[in-house]
Amino acid sequence: MRFPIYINGGNKDVETKALIDSGATGLFIHWNFVKKHRIPTKTYAKPRIIRNVD
């Protein structure tokens, strides 16, 4: 299922669509989308390892 959502991009909200996955164990977003909309990010002390993507 896809739903319209708003992501807070610092000083503005960005409207997009999201695929809802009730079995997901993490939240991920494509770096191109983050860069295009200037969404603030932070770096984790320990990188996350992604093992399987459907």
N, C-alpha and C positions, 0 to 999 in steps of 0.2 A: 504494500500500500504506500502511496505517496501522498504527502500532506504539505500544504503551504506552511512555511515557518518564517520567522524573523530571527536573524542572528545579529547581536549587538556588535557593531564594528567600531567600537570606540566612541566616536561622536555622532554616529548614525546607525540606523538599523538597515540591514540588508535582507530583502525578501528573496526566498528561493524555495525549492521543494526538497523534502527529505523522504528517504525510504525508511520506513519504520521496521525495525528488526527486534522483536521482543526477546530473542535469545542472545543478543549482542552482549559482550563482556567489556566493551570499551566504546569510546566515541571518537570517530575519525572524520576528517574533512580534507579534501584535496588541497594541496599547497597552492595550486594556481588560483583557486577560488579565494583563499586567504589573501594572497598577494594582490589580486585584482580589486578586492574590496577593502584592503588595508585593515584587516581584522587583527587586533593585537594577539601575539603569541607569547608563550614562555617556554623555556628549555628545562627539561627534567634533568635532575642530577644523574639518574640512571635511565638510559634509553629503553624504550619499549620494543620488544621483539614481536613482530607479527608473523604468525606461523601459517595461517590459513585465511584466505579471502575468497568468498563465493562470488 
